[in-house]
Amino acid sequence: MSGTVLPAAGLPPVSMALRNRRVMRGALMLAMCSLGMGFAAVPLYRIFCQSTGFGGTTQRAEANTGVQPVPGKTMSIRFDSNVQPGMPWQFHPERETQTVTIGQKSMAIFIAKNMSGKAVTGSAAFNVTPTQSGLYFTKIQCFCFTRQTLQPGQEVRMPVIYYVDPKILDDKDNRDVQQITLSYTFYPVENGGKPS
């Protein structure tokens, strides 16, 4: 009797085959759902972070926001700049800090220079700290929205237009925040647009 599979007690052979097909279909459906969730995870996470400011993710707005400055309420903004090791760029803010009126549009300038003998394309990742302030730090225009290609030896000035949403003043988790740090890291983009 070696190698013979006996049906479960009380089940005829046809019922066993039907049961096996159901289990197989269920396992296949589970695998397909897992695959779909794998592809959907990154965009869903990005949407979650943008809507909640989770992890220091900043907000994005159009130029005509309707937000009004709050006279007498200011915030210090510190700018941090980094490049991935091996990327041949110099990258730094024109000014390390700015004091801005909450709700008022402001502009910061970052300077990047390609120190290599070939064109290099970069993409900037960003966040703010303290992370709970990301929900209120809104960028209108930023070099981080698109890839940047610098020719050999080329230096560029890249603006960031932003404001701190006045709603931060009503948030108990941000009550003691006096400075927000906006941090960028440039990564090289190669191989058909994928970060290397």
VOLUM-642664 format. One record per residue: residue number from 1; residue in one letter; z, y, x of N, C-alpha, C in turn. Coordinates in Angstrom, 1 decimal. Each point is the difference from the previous one (the first is absolute). Example, Ala and Ser with C-alpha at 12.3 -4.5 7.8 and 13.67 -1.06 7.14 Angstrom:
BEGIN
<1,'A',<7.8,-5.7,13.2>,<0.0,1.2,-0.9>,<0.0,1.2,0.9>> <2,'S',<-0.7,1.1,-0.4>,<0.0,1.1,0.9>,<0.8,1.1,-0.8>> 
//
This chain:
BEGIN
<1,'M',<0.0,-1.2,0.8>,<0.0,1.2,-0.8>,<0.0,1.3,0.9>> <2,'S',<-0.1,-0.2,1.2>,<0.0,1.1,0.9>,<-1.2,0.9,-0.3>> <3,'G',<0.2,1.4,-0.1>,<-1.1,0.9,-0.2>,<-0.3,0.2,-1.5>> <4,'T',<0.7,-0.6,-0.9>,<-0.3,0.1,-1.4>,<1.0,1.0,-0.6>> <5,'V',<-0.5,1.0,-0.7>,<0.9,1.0,-0.6>,<0.2,-0.4,-1.4>> <6,'L',<1.3,-0.1,-0.3>,<0.3,-0.4,-1.4>,<0.4,1.2,-0.8>> <7,'P',<-0.4,0.1,-1.3>,<0.3,1.1,-0.8>,<1.5,0.1,-0.2>> <8,'A',<0.4,1.3,-0.3>,<1.4,0.2,-0.3>,<0.4,-0.9,-1.2>> <9,'A',<1.3,-0.3,0.0>,<0.5,-0.9,-1.1>,<-0.3,0.6,-1.3>> <10,'G',<-0.7,-0.8,-0.9>,<-0.2,0.4,-1.3>,<-1.3,0.8,-0.2>> <11,'L',<-0.7,0.4,1.1>,<-1.2,0.8,-0.2>,<-1.2,-0.9,0.3>> <12,'P',<-1.0,0.0,-0.9>,<-1.2,-0.8,0.3>,<-0.8,0.7,1.1>> <13,'P',<-0.9,-0.7,0.7>,<-0.8,0.6,1.1>,<-0.8,1.2,-0.4>> <14,'V',<-0.5,0.2,-1.2>,<-0.8,1.2,-0.4>,<1.0,1.2,0.0>> <15,'S',<1.2,-0.2,-0.5>,<0.9,1.2,0.0>,<0.4,0.4,1.4>> <16,'M',<0.1,-0.9,0.9>,<0.3,0.3,1.4>,<-1.1,0.9,0.6>> <17,'A',<-1.2,-0.4,-0.2>,<-1.2,0.7,0.5>,<0.0,1.4,-0.6>> <18,'L',<0.2,0.2,-1.3>,<0.1,1.3,-0.7>,<1.1,0.8,0.6>> <19,'R',<1.1,-0.6,0.2>,<1.2,0.7,0.6>,<-0.4,0.5,1.4>> <20,'N',<-0.6,-0.8,0.8>,<-0.4,0.4,1.4>,<-1.0,1.2,-0.1>> <21,'R',<-0.9,0.0,-0.9>,<-1.0,1.1,-0.1>,<0.7,1.3,-0.4>> <22,'R',<1.0,-0.1,-0.9>,<0.8,1.2,-0.4>,<0.8,0.6,1.2>> <23,'V',<0.6,-0.9,0.7>,<0.7,0.4,1.2>,<-0.9,0.7,1.0>> <24,'M',<-1.2,-0.6,0.2>,<-1.0,0.5,0.9>,<-0.5,1.4,-0.4>> <25,'R',<-0.2,0.1,-1.3>,<-0.5,1.3,-0.6>,<1.1,1.1,0.2>> <26,'G',<1.3,-0.4,-0.2>,<1.1,0.9,0.1>,<0.1,0.5,1.5>> <27,'A',<-0.1,-1.0,0.9>,<0.1,0.4,1.4>,<-1.2,0.9,0.5>> <28,'L',<-1.2,-0.3,-0.6>,<-1.1,0.8,0.3>,<0.2,1.5,-0.5>> <29,'M',<0.5,0.1,-1.2>,<0.2,1.3,-0.6>,<1.1,0.8,0.8>> <30,'L',<1.0,-0.7,0.4>,<1.1,0.6,0.8>,<-0.6,0.5,1.4>> <31,'A',<-0.9,-0.8,0.6>,<-0.6,0.4,1.3>,<-0.9,1.2,-0.3>> <32,'M',<-0.8,0.0,-1.0>,<-0.9,1.1,-0.3>,<0.9,1.3,-0.3>> <33,'C',<1.0,-0.1,-0.7>,<0.9,1.2,-0.3>,<0.6,0.5,1.3>> <34,'S',<0.5,-0.9,0.9>,<0.5,0.4,1.3>,<-1.0,0.7,0.8>> <35,'L',<-1.2,-0.5,0.0>,<-1.1,0.6,0.8>,<-0.3,1.4,-0.6>> <36,'G',<-0.1,0.1,-1.3>,<-0.2,1.4,-0.6>,<1.1,0.9,0.3>> <37,'M',<1.3,-0.4,0.0>,<1.1,0.9,0.3>,<0.0,0.4,1.4>> <38,'G',<-0.5,-0.9,0.9>,<-0.1,0.4,1.4>,<-1.0,1.1,0.2>> <39,'F',<-1.1,0.0,-0.7>,<-1.0,1.1,0.1>,<0.5,1.3,-0.7>> <40,'A',<0.8,-0.2,-1.0>,<0.4,1.2,-0.8>,<1.3,0.6,0.6>> <41,'A',<0.7,-0.7,0.9>,<1.3,0.5,0.5>,<-0.1,1.3,0.7>> <42,'V',<-1.0,0.2,0.9>,<-0.1,1.2,0.8>,<-0.3,1.2,-0.9>> <43,'P',<-1.0,0.0,-0.9>,<-0.2,1.2,-0.9>,<1.2,0.2,-0.9>> <44,'L',<0.6,-1.1,-0.5>,<1.1,0.2,-0.9>,<1.2,0.6,0.7>> <45,'Y',<0.2,-0.4,1.3>,<1.1,0.6,0.8>,<-0.3,1.5,0.3>> <46,'R',<-1.3,0.3,0.3>,<-0.3,1.4,0.3>,<0.2,0.8,-1.3>> <47,'I',<-0.3,-0.4,-1.2>,<0.2,0.7,-1.2>,<1.5,0.2,-0.2>> <48,'F',<0.8,-1.1,0.2>,<1.4,0.1,-0.2>,<0.6,1.1,1.0>> <49,'C',<-0.4,-0.1,1.3>,<0.5,1.0,0.9>,<-0.3,1.4,-0.3>> <50,'Q',<-1.3,0.2,-0.4>,<-0.4,1.4,-0.3>,<0.7,0.5,-1.3>> <51,'S',<0.3,-0.8,-0.9>,<0.6,0.5,-1.2>,<1.5,0.1,0.1>> <52,'T',<0.6,-0.6,1.0>,<1.5,0.0,0.1>,<0.4,0.7,1.3>> <53,'G',<-0.9,0.2,1.0>,<0.4,0.6,1.3>,<0.7,-1.0,0.8>> <54,'F',<-0.1,-1.3,-0.4>,<0.7,-1.1,0.8>,<-0.5,0.0,1.4>> <55,'G',<1.0,-0.2,0.9>,<-0.3,-0.1,1.4>,<-0.5,1.2,0.7>> <56,'G',<0.2,1.2,-0.7>,<-0.4,1.3,0.6>,<-1.5,0.3,-0.3>> <57,'T',<-0.6,-0.7,-1.0>,<-1.4,0.2,-0.3>,<-0.1,1.4,-0.7>> <58,'T',<-0.9,0.8,0.5>,<-0.1,1.4,-0.6>,<-0.9,-0.1,-1.2>> <59,'Q',<0.0,1.1,-0.8>,<-0.8,0.2,-1.2>,<-1.3,0.7,0.4>> <60,'R',<-1.0,-0.1,-0.9>,<-1.3,0.7,0.2>,<-0.3,0.8,-1.2>> <61,'A',<-0.5,1.2,0.1>,<-0.3,0.9,-1.1>,<-1.3,0.7,0.3>> <62,'E',<-0.6,0.6,-1.1>,<-1.1,0.8,0.1>,<0.4,1.4,0.4>> <63,'A',<-0.9,0.9,0.3>,<0.3,1.3,0.5>,<0.8,0.9,-1.1>> <64,'N',<-0.5,-0.1,-1.2>,<0.7,0.8,-1.1>,<1.1,-0.9,-0.7>> <65,'T',<1.1,0.1,0.6>,<1.1,-0.9,-0.5>,<0.8,0.7,-1.1>> <66,'G',<0.1,1.3,-0.1>,<0.8,0.6,-0.9>,<1.4,0.1,0.4>> <67,'V',<0.4,-0.5,1.1>,<1.4,0.1,0.5>,<0.2,1.4,0.5>> <68,'Q',<1.2,0.5,-0.3>,<0.4,1.4,0.3>,<1.0,0.0,1.1>> <69,'P',<-0.1,0.9,1.0>,<1.1,0.1,1.0>,<1.3,0.4,-0.6>> <70,'V',<1.1,-0.5,0.7>,<1.3,0.3,-0.5>,<0.6,1.0,1.0>> <71,'P',<0.1,1.3,-0.3>,<0.4,1.0,0.9>,<1.4,-0.3,0.5>> <72,'G',<0.2,0.2,1.3>,<1.3,-0.2,0.6>,<0.4,-1.5,0.4>> <73,'K',<-0.8,-0.9,-0.4>,<0.2,-1.4,0.2>,<-1.0,-0.5,1.1>> <74,'T',<0.6,-0.3,1.2>,<-0.9,-0.4,1.1>,<0.4,-1.4,0.5>> <75,'M',<-1.0,-0.6,0.7>,<0.2,-1.3,0.6>,<-0.6,0.0,1.4>> <76,'S',<0.6,-0.6,1.0>,<-0.6,-0.2,1.3>,<-0.8,-1.2,0.0>> <77,'I',<-1.3,0.1,0.5>,<-0.9,-1.1,0.2>,<-0.2,-0.2,1.5>> <78,'R',<0.3,-1.3,0.4>,<-0.2,-0.3,1.4>,<-1.3,-0.9,0.1>> <79,'F',<-0.8,0.1,1.0>,<-1.2,-0.8,0.1>,<0.1,-0.9,1.2>> <80,'D',<-0.3,-1.2,-0.2>,<0.0,-1.1,1.0>,<-1.4,-0.6,0.2>> <81,'S',<-0.4,-0.2,1.2>,<-1.3,-0.6,0.3>,<0.0,-1.1,1.0>> <82,'N',<-0.7,-1.0,-0.3>,<-0.1,-1.2,0.9>,<-1.4,-0.6,0.0>> <83,'V',<-0.3,-0.7,1.1>,<-1.2,-0.8,0.0>,<0.3,-1.4,0.4>> <84,'Q',<-0.7,-0.9,-0.6>,<0.2,-1.4,0.3>,<-0.2,-0.3,1.5>> <85,'P',<0.8,-0.8,0.7>,<-0.2,-0.2,1.4>,<-1.4,-0.5,0.3>> <86,'G',<-0.6,0.6,1.0>,<-1.4,-0.4,0.3>,<-1.1,0.9,-0.6>> <87,'M',<0.4,0.8,-1.0>,<-0.9,1.0,-0.6>,<-0.1,1.2,1.0>> <88,'P',<-1.3,0.3,0.4>,<-0.1,1.1,1.0>,<-0.1,1.4,-0.5>> <89,'W',<1.0,0.3,-0.9>,<0.0,1.4,-0.6>,<1.4,0.6,0.4>> <90,'Q',<-0.1,1.3,0.2>,<1.2,0.9,-0.1>,<0.1,0.5,-1.4>> <91,'F',<1.2,0.0,-0.6>,<0.1,0.4,-1.4>,<1.4,0.7,-0.1>> <92,'H',<0.0,1.2,-0.5>,<1.3,0.7,-0.2>,<-0.2,1.1,-1.0>> <93,'P',<1.2,0.4,-0.6>,<0.0,1.2,-0.9>,<-0.1,1.3,0.8>> <94,'E',<-0.7,1.0,-0.6>,<0.0,1.3,0.6>,<1.4,0.6,0.1>> <95,'R',<0.7,-0.2,-1.1>,<1.4,0.4,0.0>,<0.9,-1.1,-0.5>> <96,'E',<1.1,-0.2,0.7>,<0.8,-1.2,-0.3>,<0.8,0.1,-1.4>> <97,'T',<0.3,1.3,-0.4>,<0.8,0.2,-1.2>,<-0.6,1.2,-0.8>> <98,'Q',<0.2,0.0,-1.3>,<-0.3,1.1,-0.8>,<1.1,0.1,-1.0>> <99,'T',<0.4,1.2,-0.4>,<0.9,0.3,-1.1>,<-0.9,0.4,-1.2>> <100,'V',<0.0,-0.7,-1.1>,<-0.9,0.3,-1.1>,<0.9,0.3,-1.3>> <101,'T',<-0.6,0.8,-0.8>,<0.6,0.2,-1.4>,<-0.4,-1.2,-0.8>> <102,'I',<1.0,-0.6,-0.7>,<-0.2,-1.1,-0.9>,<-1.0,0.4,-1.1>> <103,'G',<-1.0,-0.8,-0.2>,<-1.0,0.2,-1.0>,<-1.2,0.8,0.5>> <104,'Q',<0.1,0.6,1.2>,<-1.1,0.8,0.5>,<-0.9,-0.8,0.9>> <105,'K',<-1.3,0.1,-0.2>,<-1.0,-0.7,0.9>,<0.2,0.5,1.4>> <106,'S',<0.0,-0.9,1.0>,<0.1,0.3,1.4>,<-1.1,-0.8,0.7>> <107,'M',<-0.2,0.5,1.3>,<-1.0,-0.7,0.8>,<0.6,-0.3,1.4>> <108,'A',<-0.2,-1.2,0.4>,<0.3,-0.4,1.4>,<-1.3,-0.4,0.7>> <109,'I',<0.0,0.2,1.3>,<-1.2,-0.4,0.8>,<0.4,-1.0,1.0>> <110,'F',<-0.7,-1.1,0.1>,<0.1,-1.0,1.0>,<-1.2,0.0,0.9>> <111,'I',<0.2,-0.2,1.3>,<-1.1,0.0,1.0>,<-0.2,-1.4,0.6>> <112,'A',<-1.2,-0.4,0.0>,<-0.3,-1.3,0.5>,<-1.1,0.2,1.1>> <113,'K',<0.1,-0.8,1.1>,<-1.1,0.1,1.0>,<-0.3,-1.4,0.5>> <114,'N',<-1.3,-0.4,0.0>,<-0.4,-1.3,0.6>,<-0.1,0.1,1.5>> <115,'M',<0.9,-0.7,0.7>,<0.0,0.0,1.4>,<-0.9,-1.0,0.7>> <116,'S',<-0.7,-0.7,-0.8>,<-0.9,-1.1,0.5>,<-1.4,0.5,0.2>> <117,'G',<-0.8,-0.9,0.6>,<-1.5,0.3,0.2>,<-0.9,-0.5,-1.1>> <118,'K',<0.6,-0.4,-1.1>,<-0.8,-0.5,-1.1>,<0.6,0.5,-1.3>> <119,'A',<-0.9,0.0,-1.1>,<0.5,0.4,-1.3>,<1.1,-1.0,-0.5>> <120,'V',<1.0,0.6,-0.6>,<1.1,-0.8,-0.6>,<0.3,0.4,-1.4>> <121,'T',<0.0,-0.9,-0.9>,<0.4,0.3,-1.4>,<1.4,-0.5,-0.2>> <122,'G',<0.8,0.9,-0.7>,<1.4,-0.3,-0.3>,<0.3,0.2,-1.4>> <123,'S',<1.1,-0.6,-0.4>,<0.5,0.1,-1.4>,<1.5,0.2,0.1>> <124,'A',<0.5,1.0,-0.7>,<1.4,0.3,0.1>,<0.9,-0.6,-1.1>> <125,'A',<1.0,-0.7,0.3>,<1.0,-0.4,-0.9>,<1.1,1.0,0.0>> <126,'F',<0.7,0.2,-1.1>,<1.0,1.0,-0.1>,<1.2,-0.4,-0.9>> <127,'N',<1.1,0.7,0.2>,<1.1,-0.1,-0.9>,<0.9,1.2,0.2>> <128,'V',<1.0,0.1,-0.9>,<1.0,1.1,0.2>,<1.4,-0.6,0.0>> <129,'T',<0.9,0.7,0.7>,<1.4,-0.4,0.0>,<0.8,1.3,-0.3>> <130,'P',<1.1,-0.1,-0.7>,<0.5,-1.2,-0.6>,<-0.9,-0.6,-1.0>> <131,'T',<0.0,-1.3,-0.2>,<-1.0,-0.6,-0.8>,<0.1,0.4,-1.5>> <132,'Q',<1.1,0.3,-0.5>,<0.2,0.4,-1.4>,<-0.7,1.3,-0.3>> <133,'S',<-0.4,0.8,1.1>,<-0.6,1.3,-0.2>,<-1.6,-0.2,-0.2>> <134,'G',<-0.5,-1.2,0.3>,<-1.4,-0.2,-0.1>,<-0.6,0.3,-1.4>> <135,'L',<0.8,-0.2,-1.0>,<-0.4,0.2,-1.4>,<-0.3,1.5,-0.2>> <136,'Y',<0.6,0.9,0.8>,<-0.1,1.4,-0.2>,<-0.9,0.7,1.0>> <137,'F',<-0.4,-0.7,1.0>,<-0.9,0.6,1.1>,<-1.4,-0.3,-0.5>> <138,'T',<-0.8,1.0,-0.3>,<-1.3,-0.1,-0.6>,<-1.1,0.6,1.0>> <139,'K',<-1.0,-0.8,0.3>,<-1.1,0.5,0.8>,<-1.2,0.3,-0.9>> <140,'I',<-0.6,1.1,0.3>,<-1.2,0.4,-0.8>,<-1.2,-0.3,0.9>> <141,'Q',<0.1,0.3,1.3>,<-1.1,-0.3,0.9>,<0.6,-0.6,1.2>> <142,'C',<-0.7,-1.0,0.6>,<0.6,-0.7,1.2>,<-1.1,-0.7,0.7>> <143,'F',<0.0,0.1,1.3>,<-0.9,-0.8,0.9>,<0.3,-1.5,-0.2>> <144,'C',<1.2,-0.4,-0.5>,<0.3,-1.4,-0.2>,<-0.7,-0.6,-1.2>> <145,'F',<-0.7,0.8,-0.8>,<-0.7,-0.6,-1.1>,<-1.3,-0.6,0.4>> <146,'T',<-0.5,0.3,1.2>,<-1.3,-0.6,0.5>,<0.1,-0.4,1.4>> <147,'R',<-0.9,-0.8,0.5>,<0.0,-0.3,1.4>,<-0.5,1.2,0.8>> <148,'Q',<0.4,0.1,1.3>,<-0.4,1.1,0.8>,<-0.7,-0.6,1.3>> <149,'T',<-1.2,0.5,0.3>,<-0.7,-0.5,1.1>,<-0.1,1.2,1.0>> <150,'L',<0.5,-0.3,1.2>,<-0.1,1.1,1.1>,<-0.9,-0.5,1.1>> <151,'Q',<-0.9,0.8,0.4>,<-0.9,-0.3,1.1>,<0.7,0.1,1.3>> <152,'P',<-0.5,-0.5,1.1>,<0.6,0.1,1.3>,<0.5,1.4,0.4>> <153,'G',<1.3,0.2,0.2>,<0.5,1.3,0.4>,<0.2,1.0,-1.1>> <154,'Q',<-0.4,-0.4,-1.2>,<0.1,1.0,-1.1>,<1.4,0.2,-0.5>> <155,'E',<0.3,1.3,-0.3>,<1.3,0.3,-0.5>,<-0.2,0.7,-1.4>> <156,'V',<0.8,-0.4,-0.9>,<-0.1,0.6,-1.4>,<1.4,0.4,-0.5>> <157,'R',<-0.1,1.0,-0.9>,<1.2,0.5,-0.7>,<-0.1,-0.5,-1.4>> <158,'M',<1.0,-0.7,-0.4>,<0.0,-0.7,-1.3>,<1.1,0.5,-0.9>> <159,'P',<-0.4,0.6,-1.2>,<1.0,0.6,-0.9>,<0.6,-1.0,-0.9>> <160,'V',<1.3,0.3,-0.4>,<0.6,-0.7,-1.1>,<0.5,1.1,-0.9>> <161,'I',<-0.4,0.0,-1.3>,<0.5,0.9,-1.0>,<0.9,-0.7,-0.9>> <162,'Y',<1.2,0.5,-0.2>,<1.1,-0.8,-0.7>,<0.9,1.0,-0.7>> <163,'Y',<0.9,-0.6,-0.8>,<1.1,0.8,-0.6>,<1.1,-1.0,-0.3>> <164,'V',<1.2,0.5,-0.1>,<1.2,-0.8,-0.4>,<0.2,0.3,-1.4>> <165,'D',<0.0,-1.0,-0.9>,<0.1,0.2,-1.4>,<1.4,0.5,-0.4>> <166,'P',<0.0,1.1,-0.8>,<1.3,0.5,-0.4>,<1.0,-1.0,-0.7>> <167,'K',<-0.6,-1.1,-0.5>,<0.9,-1.0,-0.6>,<1.0,-0.6,0.9>> <168,'I',<-0.3,0.2,1.3>,<1.0,-0.6,1.0>,<1.4,0.7,-0.1>> <169,'L',<0.0,1.2,-0.6>,<1.2,0.7,-0.1>,<0.9,-0.6,-1.1>> <170,'D',<-0.6,-0.7,-0.9>,<0.8,-0.7,-1.1>,<0.3,-1.4,0.3>> <171,'D',<-0.4,-0.5,1.1>,<0.2,-1.4,0.3>,<1.3,-0.2,0.9>> <172,'K',<1.0,-0.7,-0.6>,<1.3,-0.1,0.7>,<-0.1,-0.8,1.3>> <173,'D',<-1.0,-0.8,0.1>,<-0.2,-0.8,1.3>,<-0.5,0.9,1.1>> <174,'N',<-0.6,1.2,-0.4>,<-0.5,0.9,1.0>,<0.8,1.3,0.1>> <175,'R',<1.1,0.0,-0.6>,<0.8,1.2,0.0>,<0.4,0.6,1.3>> <176,'D',<0.3,-0.9,1.0>,<0.4,0.4,1.3>,<-1.2,0.1,1.0>> <177,'V',<-1.2,-0.3,-0.4>,<-1.1,0.0,0.9>,<-0.4,1.4,0.4>> <178,'Q',<0.1,0.3,1.3>,<-0.4,1.4,0.5>,<-1.3,-0.1,0.8>> <179,'Q',<-0.4,-1.2,0.5>,<-1.2,-0.1,0.8>,<-0.7,-1.3,-0.4>> <180,'I',<-1.3,0.1,-0.2>,<-0.9,-1.1,-0.2>,<-0.9,-0.2,1.2>> <181,'T',<-0.1,-1.2,0.5>,<-0.9,-0.3,1.2>,<-1.2,-0.6,-0.6>> <182,'L',<-1.2,0.6,0.4>,<-1.3,-0.6,-0.4>,<-0.5,-0.7,1.3>> <183,'S',<-0.2,-1.3,0.0>,<-0.4,-0.7,1.2>,<-1.4,-0.6,-0.2>> <184,'Y',<-0.8,0.1,1.1>,<-1.3,-0.6,0.0>,<-0.1,-0.9,1.2>> <185,'T',<-0.7,-1.2,-0.2>,<-0.4,-0.8,1.2>,<-1.5,-0.3,-0.2>> <186,'F',<-0.8,0.3,1.1>,<-1.4,-0.3,0.0>,<-0.3,-1.3,0.6>> <187,'Y',<-0.8,-0.8,-0.7>,<-0.5,-1.3,0.4>,<-1.5,0.0,0.2>> <188,'P',<-0.5,-0.7,1.0>,<-1.4,-0.1,0.2>,<-0.6,-0.9,-1.1>> <189,'V',<-1.2,0.4,-0.5>,<-0.7,-0.7,-1.0>,<-1.3,-0.6,0.6>> <190,'E',<-0.1,-1.3,0.0>,<-1.2,-0.7,0.6>,<-0.4,-1.1,-0.9>> <191,'N',<-1.0,-0.8,0.4>,<-0.4,-1.2,-0.6>,<-0.3,0.2,-1.5>> <192,'G',<-0.9,0.9,-0.3>,<-0.4,0.2,-1.4>,<1.0,0.7,-0.8>> <193,'G',<0.9,0.9,0.6>,<0.9,0.7,-0.8>,<1.4,-0.5,-0.1>> <194,'K',<0.3,-1.2,0.6>,<1.3,-0.6,0.0>,<0.9,0.6,1.1>> <195,'P',<1.2,0.4,-0.2>,<0.9,0.4,1.1>,<0.1,-1.1,1.0>> <196,'S',<-0.1,0.4,1.3>,<0.1,-1.1,1.0>,<1.4,-0.2,0.4>> 
//
